[in-house]
Amino acid sequence: MFESLDDQMKSDIAAGSSKKERILCWVAAIAATVLVLGGLYLGVKMLE
């Protein structure tokens, strides 16, 4: 059926999430990154 565990994992991921869910996950990750990096930037600017 599956040649490897990697193929099975890819199949499970594709079946378990829709395109909308994947896009929402990426948007949330990008927003969190911007917030963290922005906070670090502002923190350094306040120290100067």
N, CA, C and O atoms as a Tripos MOL2 file, in Angstrom:
@<TRIPOS>MOLECULE
protein
  192   191    48     0     0
PROTEIN
NO_CHARGES

@<TRIPOS>ATOM
      1 N           0.8250   -1.1790    0.0000 N.3       1 MET1
      2 CA          0.0000    0.0000    0.0000 C.3       1 MET1
      3 C           0.8740    1.2480    0.0000 C.2       1 MET1
      4 O           0.8620    2.0090   -0.9680 O.2       1 MET1
      5 N           1.6320    1.4680    1.0740 N.am      2 PHE2
      6 CA          2.5360    2.6060    1.1420 C.3       2 PHE2
      7 C           3.9660    2.0880    1.0620 C.2       2 PHE2
      8 O           4.3040    1.0690    1.6650 O.2       2 PHE2
      9 N           4.7940    2.7930    0.3190 N.am      3 GLU3
     10 CA          6.1820    2.3700    0.1910 C.3       3 GLU3
     11 C           6.9960    2.7310    1.4230 C.2       3 GLU3
     12 O           7.9540    2.0360    1.7610 O.2       3 GLU3
     13 N           6.6280    3.7920    2.0820 N.am      4 SER4
     14 CA          7.3860    4.2020    3.2540 C.3       4 SER4
     15 C           6.4850    4.9550    4.2210 C.2       4 SER4
     16 O           5.3610    5.3380    3.8960 O.2       4 SER4
     17 N           7.0140    5.1510    5.4090 N.am      5 LEU5
     18 CA          6.2810    5.9160    6.4100 C.3       5 LEU5
     19 C           6.0760    7.3570    5.9410 C.2       5 LEU5
     20 O           5.0380    7.9550    6.2230 O.2       5 LEU5
     21 N           7.0570    7.9190    5.2280 N.am      6 ASP6
     22 CA          6.9390    9.2890    4.7260 C.3       6 ASP6
     23 C           5.7520    9.4250    3.7790 C.2       6 ASP6
     24 O           5.0030   10.3980    3.8600 O.2       6 ASP6
     25 N           5.5760    8.4570    2.8840 N.am      7 ASP7
     26 CA          4.4270    8.4920    1.9720 C.3       7 ASP7
     27 C           3.1140    8.4200    2.7370 C.2       7 ASP7
     28 O           2.1540    9.1100    2.3940 O.2       7 ASP7
     29 N           3.0690    7.5890    3.7700 N.am      8 GLN8
     30 CA          1.8600    7.4580    4.5690 C.3       8 GLN8
     31 C           1.5590    8.7530    5.3120 C.2       8 GLN8
     32 O           0.4030    9.1680    5.3940 O.2       8 GLN8
     33 N           2.5900    9.3920    5.8530 N.am      9 MET9
     34 CA          2.3850   10.6520    6.5740 C.3       9 MET9
     35 C           1.8710   11.7390    5.6410 C.2       9 MET9
     36 O           0.9690   12.4920    6.0070 O.2       9 MET9
     37 N           2.4320   11.8290    4.4460 N.am     10 LYS10
     38 CA          1.9730   12.8170    3.4720 C.3      10 LYS10
     39 C           0.5100   12.5800    3.1030 C.2      10 LYS10
     40 O          -0.2640   13.5280    2.9670 O.2      10 LYS10
     41 N           0.1430   11.3250    2.9440 N.am     11 SER11
     42 CA         -1.2330   10.9870    2.6050 C.3      11 SER11
     43 C          -2.1770   11.3540    3.7400 C.2      11 SER11
     44 O          -3.2640   11.8790    3.4980 O.2      11 SER11
     45 N          -1.7720   11.0840    4.9740 N.am     12 ASP12
     46 CA         -2.6070   11.4120    6.1270 C.3      12 ASP12
     47 C          -2.7880   12.9220    6.2720 C.2      12 ASP12
     48 O          -3.8900   13.3820    6.5680 O.2      12 ASP12
     49 N          -1.7410   13.6830    6.0710 N.am     13 ILE13
     50 CA         -1.8100   15.1360    6.1840 C.3      13 ILE13
     51 C          -2.7200   15.7120    5.1080 C.2      13 ILE13
     52 O          -3.5390   16.5880    5.3830 O.2      13 ILE13
     53 N          -2.5760   15.2200    3.8850 N.am     14 ALA14
     54 CA         -3.3950   15.7210    2.7780 C.3      14 ALA14
     55 C          -4.8690   15.4110    3.0150 C.2      14 ALA14
     56 O          -5.7310   16.2230    2.6780 O.2      14 ALA14
     57 N          -5.1650   14.2650    3.5820 N.am     15 ALA15
     58 CA         -6.5580   13.8770    3.8070 C.3      15 ALA15
     59 C          -7.1410   14.5890    5.0330 C.2      15 ALA15
     60 O          -8.3560   14.7620    5.1230 O.2      15 ALA15
     61 N          -6.2980   14.9970    5.9620 N.am     16 GLY16
     62 CA         -6.7820   15.5440    7.2120 C.3      16 GLY16
     63 C          -7.0170   17.0360    7.2250 C.2      16 GLY16
     64 O          -7.6930   17.5360    8.1240 O.2      16 GLY16
     65 N          -6.4910   17.7600    6.2720 N.am     17 SER17
     66 CA         -6.6600   19.2120    6.3070 C.3      17 SER17
     67 C          -7.0500   19.7420    4.9290 C.2      17 SER17
     68 O          -6.5880   19.2590    3.8950 O.2      17 SER17
     69 N          -7.9050   20.7370    4.9550 N.am     18 SER18
     70 CA         -8.3370   21.3460    3.7040 C.3      18 SER18
     71 C          -7.3850   22.4820    3.3330 C.2      18 SER18
     72 O          -6.5230   22.8730    4.1200 O.2      18 SER18
     73 N          -7.5550   22.9900    2.1470 N.am     19 LYS19
     74 CA         -6.7130   24.0930    1.6910 C.3      19 LYS19
     75 C          -6.9110   25.3140    2.5770 C.2      19 LYS19
     76 O          -5.9530   26.0260    2.8810 O.2      19 LYS19
     77 N          -8.1400   25.5580    2.9900 N.am     20 LYS20
     78 CA         -8.4490   26.7060    3.8450 C.3      20 LYS20
     79 C          -7.7300   26.5890    5.1870 C.2      20 LYS20
     80 O          -7.2120   27.5810    5.6990 O.2      20 LYS20
     81 N          -7.6940   25.3850    5.7590 N.am     21 GLU21
     82 CA         -7.0110   25.1770    7.0360 C.3      21 GLU21
     83 C          -5.5110   25.4060    6.9080 C.2      21 GLU21
     84 O          -4.8930   25.9950    7.7940 O.2      21 GLU21
     85 N          -4.9260   24.9430    5.8100 N.am     22 ARG22
     86 CA         -3.4830   25.1320    5.5990 C.3      22 ARG22
     87 C          -3.1430   26.6060    5.4380 C.2      22 ARG22
     88 O          -2.1420   27.0760    5.9790 O.2      22 ARG22
     89 N          -3.9720   27.3400    4.6950 N.am     23 ILE23
     90 CA         -3.7350   28.7760    4.5030 C.3      23 ILE23
     91 C          -3.8620   29.5030    5.8390 C.2      23 ILE23
     92 O          -3.0460   30.3690    6.1520 O.2      23 ILE23
     93 N          -4.8780   29.1600    6.6270 N.am     24 LEU24
     94 CA         -5.0700   29.7790    7.9370 C.3      24 LEU24
     95 C          -3.8740   29.5030    8.8550 C.2      24 LEU24
     96 O          -3.4500   30.3800    9.6070 O.2      24 LEU24
     97 N          -3.3440   28.3060    8.7920 N.am     25 CYS25
     98 CA         -2.1720   27.9550    9.5950 C.3      25 CYS25
     99 C          -0.9730   28.8000    9.1910 C.2      25 CYS25
    100 O          -0.2470   29.2880   10.0580 O.2      25 CYS25
    101 N          -0.7510   28.9840    7.8930 N.am     26 TRP26
    102 CA          0.3670   29.8150    7.4180 C.3      26 TRP26
    103 C           0.1910   31.2720    7.8190 C.2      26 TRP26
    104 O           1.1520   31.9250    8.2270 O.2      26 TRP26
    105 N          -1.0210   31.7840    7.7070 N.am     27 VAL27
    106 CA         -1.2970   33.1750    8.0900 C.3      27 VAL27
    107 C          -1.0320   33.3720    9.5840 C.2      27 VAL27
    108 O          -0.4440   34.3770    9.9840 O.2      27 VAL27
    109 N          -1.4630   32.4200   10.4020 N.am     28 ALA28
    110 CA         -1.2360   32.5130   11.8430 C.3      28 ALA28
    111 C           0.2550   32.4660   12.1620 C.2      28 ALA28
    112 O           0.7220   33.2010   13.0320 O.2      28 ALA28
    113 N           1.0040   31.6140   11.4750 N.am     29 ALA29
    114 CA          2.4480   31.5220   11.7020 C.3      29 ALA29
    115 C           3.1550   32.8170   11.3040 C.2      29 ALA29
    116 O           4.0600   33.2700   12.0050 O.2      29 ALA29
    117 N           2.7500   33.4060   10.1950 N.am     30 ILE30
    118 CA          3.3580   34.6590    9.7400 C.3      30 ILE30
    119 C           3.0220   35.7920   10.7050 C.2      30 ILE30
    120 O           3.8810   36.6150   11.0200 O.2      30 ILE30
    121 N           1.7770   35.8370   11.1760 N.am     31 ALA31
    122 CA          1.3780   36.8740   12.1240 C.3      31 ALA31
    123 C           2.1600   36.7550   13.4280 C.2      31 ALA31
    124 O           2.5990   37.7640   13.9790 O.2      31 ALA31
    125 N           2.3380   35.5390   13.9220 N.am     32 ALA32
    126 CA          3.1010   35.3330   15.1530 C.3      32 ALA32
    127 C           4.5550   35.7510   14.9650 C.2      32 ALA32
    128 O           5.1520   36.3430   15.8640 O.2      32 ALA32
    129 N           5.1230   35.4480   13.8080 N.am     33 THR33
    130 CA          6.5040   35.8330   13.5220 C.3      33 THR33
    131 C           6.6560   37.3470   13.4910 C.2      33 THR33
    132 O           7.6070   37.8940   14.0490 O.2      33 THR33
    133 N           5.7150   38.0210   12.8360 N.am     34 VAL34
    134 CA          5.7650   39.4900   12.7610 C.3      34 VAL34
    135 C           5.6410   40.1010   14.1610 C.2      34 VAL34
    136 O           6.3470   41.0550   14.4870 O.2      34 VAL34
    137 N           4.7530   39.5580   14.9770 N.am     35 LEU35
    138 CA          4.5890   40.0800   16.3310 C.3      35 LEU35
    139 C           5.8530   39.8930   17.1700 C.2      35 LEU35
    140 O           6.2640   40.8070   17.8850 O.2      35 LEU35
    141 N           6.4600   38.7330   17.0880 N.am     36 VAL36
    142 CA          7.6720   38.4720   17.8720 C.3      36 VAL36
    143 C           8.8210   39.3540   17.3970 C.2      36 VAL36
    144 O           9.4870   39.9980   18.2070 O.2      36 VAL36
    145 N           9.0520   39.3840   16.0950 N.am     37 LEU37
    146 CA         10.1590   40.1950   15.5680 C.3      37 LEU37
    147 C           9.9040   41.6860   15.7760 C.2      37 LEU37
    148 O          10.8330   42.4370   16.0720 O.2      37 LEU37
    149 N           8.6660   42.1140   15.6260 N.am     38 GLY38
    150 CA          8.3220   43.5170   15.8760 C.3      38 GLY38
    151 C           8.5420   43.8830   17.3320 C.2      38 GLY38
    152 O           9.0450   44.9660   17.6330 O.2      38 GLY38
    153 N           8.1700   42.9920   18.2340 N.am     39 GLY39
    154 CA          8.4040   43.2290   19.6520 C.3      39 GLY39
    155 C           9.8820   43.3270   19.9860 C.2      39 GLY39
    156 O          10.2940   44.1810   20.7710 O.2      39 GLY39
    157 N          10.6690   42.4600   19.3960 N.am     40 LEU40
    158 CA         12.1200   42.5210   19.6070 C.3      40 LEU40
    159 C          12.6990   43.8190   19.0680 C.2      40 LEU40
    160 O          13.5430   44.4430   19.7110 O.2      40 LEU40
    161 N          12.2470   44.2260   17.8900 N.am     41 TYR41
    162 CA         12.7200   45.4620   17.2790 C.3      41 TYR41
    163 C          12.3800   46.6690   18.1650 C.2      41 TYR41
    164 O          13.2330   47.5140   18.4370 O.2      41 TYR41
    165 N          11.1280   46.7310   18.6050 N.am     42 LEU42
    166 CA         10.7240   47.8550   19.4560 C.3      42 LEU42
    167 C          11.4690   47.8350   20.7920 C.2      42 LEU42
    168 O          11.8090   48.8900   21.3270 O.2      42 LEU42
    169 N          11.7160   46.6730   21.3180 N.am     43 GLY43
    170 CA         12.4620   46.5630   22.5500 C.3      43 GLY43
    171 C          13.8700   47.1060   22.4170 C.2      43 GLY43
    172 O          14.3560   47.8120   23.3000 O.2      43 GLY43
    173 N          14.5160   46.7800   21.3270 N.am     44 VAL44
    174 CA         15.8780   47.2800   21.0900 C.3      44 VAL44
    175 C          15.8580   48.7910   20.8640 C.2      44 VAL44
    176 O          16.7360   49.5050   21.3490 O.2      44 VAL44
    177 N          14.8570   49.2780   20.1290 N.am     45 LYS45
    178 CA         14.7470   50.7170   19.8950 C.3      45 LYS45
    179 C          14.5330   51.4800   21.1970 C.2      45 LYS45
    180 O          15.0460   52.5900   21.3420 O.2      45 LYS45
    181 N          13.7980   50.9250   22.1360 N.am     46 MET46
    182 CA         13.5500   51.5860   23.4090 C.3      46 MET46
    183 C          14.8060   51.6270   24.2650 C.2      46 MET46
    184 O          14.9590   52.5260   25.0920 O.2      46 MET46
    185 N          15.7010   50.6730   24.0810 N.am     47 LEU47
    186 CA         16.9380   50.6440   24.8560 C.3      47 LEU47
    187 C          17.9330   51.7000   24.3810 C.2      47 LEU47
    188 O          18.8130   52.1150   25.1350 O.2      47 LEU47
    189 N          17.7920   52.1250   23.1510 N.am     48 GLU48
    190 CA         18.7410   53.0930   22.5960 C.3      48 GLU48
    191 C          18.4840   54.4900   23.0880 C.2      48 GLU48
    192 O          19.1980   55.4190   22.7110 O.2      48 GLU48
@<TRIPOS>BOND
     1     1     2 1
     2     2     3 1
     3     3     4 2
     4     3     5 am
     5     5     6 1
     6     6     7 1
     7     7     8 2
     8     7     9 am
     9     9    10 1
    10    10    11 1
    11    11    12 2
    12    11    13 am
    13    13    14 1
    14    14    15 1
    15    15    16 2
    16    15    17 am
    17    17    18 1
    18    18    19 1
    19    19    20 2
    20    19    21 am
    21    21    22 1
    22    22    23 1
    23    23    24 2
    24    23    25 am
    25    25    26 1
    26    26    27 1
    27    27    28 2
    28    27    29 am
    29    29    30 1
    30    30    31 1
    31    31    32 2
    32    31    33 am
    33    33    34 1
    34    34    35 1
    35    35    36 2
    36    35    37 am
    37    37    38 1
    38    38    39 1
    39    39    40 2
    40    39    41 am
    41    41    42 1
    42    42    43 1
    43    43    44 2
    44    43    45 am
    45    45    46 1
    46    46    47 1
    47    47    48 2
    48    47    49 am
    49    49    50 1
    50    50    51 1
    51    51    52 2
    52    51    53 am
    53    53    54 1
    54    54    55 1
    55    55    56 2
    56    55    57 am
    57    57    58 1
    58    58    59 1
    59    59    60 2
    60    59    61 am
    61    61    62 1
    62    62    63 1
    63    63    64 2
    64    63    65 am
    65    65    66 1
    66    66    67 1
    67    67    68 2
    68    67    69 am
    69    69    70 1
    70    70    71 1
    71    71    72 2
    72    71    73 am
    73    73    74 1
    74    74    75 1
    75    75    76 2
    76    75    77 am
    77    77    78 1
    78    78    79 1
    79    79    80 2
    80    79    81 am
    81    81    82 1
    82    82    83 1
    83    83    84 2
    84    83    85 am
    85    85    86 1
    86    86    87 1
    87    87    88 2
    88    87    89 am
    89    89    90 1
    90    90    91 1
    91    91    92 2
    92    91    93 am
    93    93    94 1
    94    94    95 1
    95    95    96 2
    96    95    97 am
    97    97    98 1
    98    98    99 1
    99    99   100 2
   100    99   101 am
   101   101   102 1
   102   102   103 1
   103   103   104 2
   104   103   105 am
   105   105   106 1
   106   106   107 1
   107   107   108 2
   108   107   109 am
   109   109   110 1
   110   110   111 1
   111   111   112 2
   112   111   113 am
   113   113   114 1
   114   114   115 1
   115   115   116 2
   116   115   117 am
   117   117   118 1
   118   118   119 1
   119   119   120 2
   120   119   121 am
   121   121   122 1
   122   122   123 1
   123   123   124 2
   124   123   125 am
   125   125   126 1
   126   126   127 1
   127   127   128 2
   128   127   129 am
   129   129   130 1
   130   130   131 1
   131   131   132 2
   132   131   133 am
   133   133   134 1
   134   134   135 1
   135   135   136 2
   136   135   137 am
   137   137   138 1
   138   138   139 1
   139   139   140 2
   140   139   141 am
   141   141   142 1
   142   142   143 1
   143   143   144 2
   144   143   145 am
   145   145   146 1
   146   146   147 1
   147   147   148 2
   148   147   149 am
   149   149   150 1
   150   150   151 1
   151   151   152 2
   152   151   153 am
   153   153   154 1
   154   154   155 1
   155   155   156 2
   156   155   157 am
   157   157   158 1
   158   158   159 1
   159   159   160 2
   160   159   161 am
   161   161   162 1
   162   162   163 1
   163   163   164 2
   164   163   165 am
   165   165   166 1
   166   166   167 1
   167   167   168 2
   168   167   169 am
   169   169   170 1
   170   170   171 1
   171   171   172 2
   172   171   173 am
   173   173   174 1
   174   174   175 1
   175   175   176 2
   176   175   177 am
   177   177   178 1
   178   178   179 1
   179   179   180 2
   180   179   181 am
   181   181   182 1
   182   182   183 1
   183   183   184 2
   184   183   185 am
   185   185   186 1
   186   186   187 1
   187   187   188 2
   188   187   189 am
   189   189   190 1
   190   190   191 1
   191   191   192 2
@<TRIPOS>SUBSTRUCTURE
     1 MET1         2 RESIDUE 1 A MET
     2 PHE2         6 RESIDUE 1 A PHE
     3 GLU3        10 RESIDUE 1 A GLU
     4 SER4        14 RESIDUE 1 A SER
     5 LEU5        18 RESIDUE 1 A LEU
     6 ASP6        22 RESIDUE 1 A ASP
     7 ASP7        26 RESIDUE 1 A ASP
     8 GLN8        30 RESIDUE 1 A GLN
     9 MET9        34 RESIDUE 1 A MET
    10 LYS10       38 RESIDUE 1 A LYS
    11 SER11       42 RESIDUE 1 A SER
    12 ASP12       46 RESIDUE 1 A ASP
    13 ILE13       50 RESIDUE 1 A ILE
    14 ALA14       54 RESIDUE 1 A ALA
    15 ALA15       58 RESIDUE 1 A ALA
    16 GLY16       62 RESIDUE 1 A GLY
    17 SER17       66 RESIDUE 1 A SER
    18 SER18       70 RESIDUE 1 A SER
    19 LYS19       74 RESIDUE 1 A LYS
    20 LYS20       78 RESIDUE 1 A LYS
    21 GLU21       82 RESIDUE 1 A GLU
    22 ARG22       86 RESIDUE 1 A ARG
    23 ILE23       90 RESIDUE 1 A ILE
    24 LEU24       94 RESIDUE 1 A LEU
    25 CYS25       98 RESIDUE 1 A CYS
    26 TRP26      102 RESIDUE 1 A TRP
    27 VAL27      106 RESIDUE 1 A VAL
    28 ALA28      110 RESIDUE 1 A ALA
    29 ALA29      114 RESIDUE 1 A ALA
    30 ILE30      118 RESIDUE 1 A ILE
    31 ALA31      122 RESIDUE 1 A ALA
    32 ALA32      126 RESIDUE 1 A ALA
    33 THR33      130 RESIDUE 1 A THR
    34 VAL34      134 RESIDUE 1 A VAL
    35 LEU35      138 RESIDUE 1 A LEU
    36 VAL36      142 RESIDUE 1 A VAL
    37 LEU37      146 RESIDUE 1 A LEU
    38 GLY38      150 RESIDUE 1 A GLY
    39 GLY39      154 RESIDUE 1 A GLY
    40 LEU40      158 RESIDUE 1 A LEU
    41 TYR41      162 RESIDUE 1 A TYR
    42 LEU42      166 RESIDUE 1 A LEU
    43 GLY43      170 RESIDUE 1 A GLY
    44 VAL44      174 RESIDUE 1 A VAL
    45 LYS45      178 RESIDUE 1 A LYS
    46 MET46      182 RESIDUE 1 A MET
    47 LEU47      186 RESIDUE 1 A LEU
    48 GLU48      190 RESIDUE 1 A GLU
